[in-house]
Amino acid sequence: MIGPEASPVITTSHNASATAGPEASAASATGPDINAAVTLLIADDDAVTRSGLRTLLALQPGIVVVGEAADGVEAVERARRLRPDVVLMDVRMPRLDGIEATRRLLAGPAAPPKVVVITTFENDGYVTAALGAGAAGFVLKRLPVPEIARAVRVVAAGEAILFPAALRRLVTARPLDSAEALPQAALTVREEEVLRLMATGLSNPEIARSCGVSLETVKTHVGNVLTKLGAQNRTHAVVIAYESGLVVPGVTG
């Protein structure tokens, strides 16, 4: 089991119309429904892991497993054919790894699935690269199956999953590939402040309270941040914040 610092913080993504606090209870009546049935494709090169995940996740409420893939090439082909809501993507796979598979899926002409990276080690540099490629979040293979299922449902509903402590370790363990992204984005002072708060895992309502502004204003700032950074989602923006040096691991305030 993982320690408290690796517990996910679930926050509203740019495209979600509802907001969710750190505990990510069910979305409001006007927002996405995290309890709706979600179709899922599982991509993992280990047959035993893949079969086990399929069997156990299929038993979870609201999860419909529509297929499996043994490598990144199969993941891309089957995701395009089966059109799942979410792909649970291992990163270290033969022929095509999960990073490039994620990039190709999200660059496709059709509405792409959400991607959740599943990994054994939370300090795996491959995971950060996958987040940079547009994955909506990541989960650890040793998490209880109901928590993995919940992460899948949350991402399908248009929200993001952040592990602030683990993400800090991930980013500091790899080169700063996006170091130029933030300076070129020309964020305003308020947008930088919002991005810093996003990196701590705060939800939009919590950011609004911290900044003393309205929720709608925060949503506008978050949208501007994602657009200016060219970020696929909230998680990707946070990765850029760490890699650019705007947010320094271990330093708060």
Secondary structure as GFF3:
##gff-version 3
##sequence-region A 1 253
A	DSSP	three_ten_helix	4	6	.	.	.	ID=ss1
A	DSSP	beta_strand	9	12	.	.	.	ID=ss2
A	DSSP	beta_strand	38	43	.	.	.	ID=ss3
A	DSSP	alpha_helix	47	58	.	.	.	ID=ss4
A	DSSP	beta_strand	63	69	.	.	.	ID=ss5
A	DSSP	alpha_helix	72	82	.	.	.	ID=ss6
A	DSSP	beta_strand	86	89	.	.	.	ID=ss7
A	DSSP	alpha_helix	98	106	.	.	.	ID=ss8
A	DSSP	beta_strand	114	119	.	.	.	ID=ss9
A	DSSP	alpha_helix	125	132	.	.	.	ID=ss10
A	DSSP	beta_strand	137	140	.	.	.	ID=ss11
A	DSSP	alpha_helix	145	156	.	.	.	ID=ss12
A	DSSP	beta_strand	159	162	.	.	.	ID=ss13
A	DSSP	alpha_helix	164	172	.	.	.	ID=ss14
A	DSSP	alpha_helix	181	185	.	.	.	ID=ss15
A	DSSP	alpha_helix	189	199	.	.	.	ID=ss16
A	DSSP	alpha_helix	204	211	.	.	.	ID=ss17
A	DSSP	alpha_helix	215	229	.	.	.	ID=ss18
A	DSSP	alpha_helix	234	244	.	.	.	ID=ss19
###
